[in-house]
Amino acid sequence: MGTPALYTPITKAQASWFSNQGKRCGPLEMDYYRCASSVSLNRAHADCEKEYADFHECMFRKKQFERYCVMQAERKKQGRPFPPTPHPDGVSIV
């Protein structure tokens, strides 16, 4: 999120629209912004790489999906049955 070109009272109200604050990855986003605000924009990519990687993983869950795929492949290799699909009303998409 950059600095707005024109700052109005509506600008502050819209700030949370494109933010993760109050959501699952909000604290990690705030850690990255805290780190990035302490260094220049050019150095933020290098100095805050760890914070950004944590935030990116929380948002897109790439490692979690890769782990799931490895677990499913191992289950298939061992010939173990897959668990039954849960009823749609019992699944929470969050």
N, C-alpha and C positions, 0 to 999 in steps of 0.2 A: 504494500500500500504506500503510495507516494503522497507528497504534499499536494493538496488541491490548488489549482491555478486561481480559483476564485473562492474565497472562504465566506460562506453565508451561514445563518442559523440552520438551514436545511442540510448543509454539509455534515455537521456533527451528527444529525439524526440519521443520515445515510451511512455513517461510518461503520455501523454494525452489520449492514447488509452483506458486505463482502468480507466478513471477518468470521473467525471460528470461536469467538469469545462466547462463553456460556454453552459450548458444545464439547464433545469428547476431546478434541485436540486443542482447545483453547489455552490451557496452561503451557503446552509446548510451543504454540505460536507466540505466546507472550515471552517465553524464554528467548526465542530467536530474535524478536523485536528488541528486547532489552539488550541483548548482545550487539545487535546491529546498530542500535542507537549510540552505543559507546564508542564505536569506530566509524570511520568514513564509509560511504557506500562502496567505494572501490575495494576496501579491505574486508568488508562484511562477508563476501563470498569465501574468502580464505580463513578469516579468523573465526567465523561463526559456522563453519562447515558441520560440526558435530550437532549443534542445535537445529540447523536446517535439516540434516539427515533424520534426526528424531522426529521432527514435525512432518516431514515428507512421508516417513514410514507410517506414522499415525494416520495421515490422510488417506494414503493409497493402499496400505496393508500388503505390500508386495512380499515381504519376508514371510508374513503369516500365510499368504496364499501358496507360496513355494513350499513351506513346511507342510501344509495340508496336502498338496500334490504328492510330495514324497511319502507321506503317511498312507495315502490311498494306493500308491504304487506298491508299497511294501505289503499292504493288506492283500492286494491282488496277487502279488508274487507268492505269498504264504497260502493262498487259497482260502482265506478266512472270509466268511460272508459279510456283506456290508450291512450296517444297521438299517432298519426299515425307515422309510421316509416319514417324517412327522406329519401329523395332520396340519393343514394350512392354518387353522385357527390357533395352533400352538406355537407357531413360528413368529418370533419378534424380529423385525427388520430395523435394526438400529445401528 
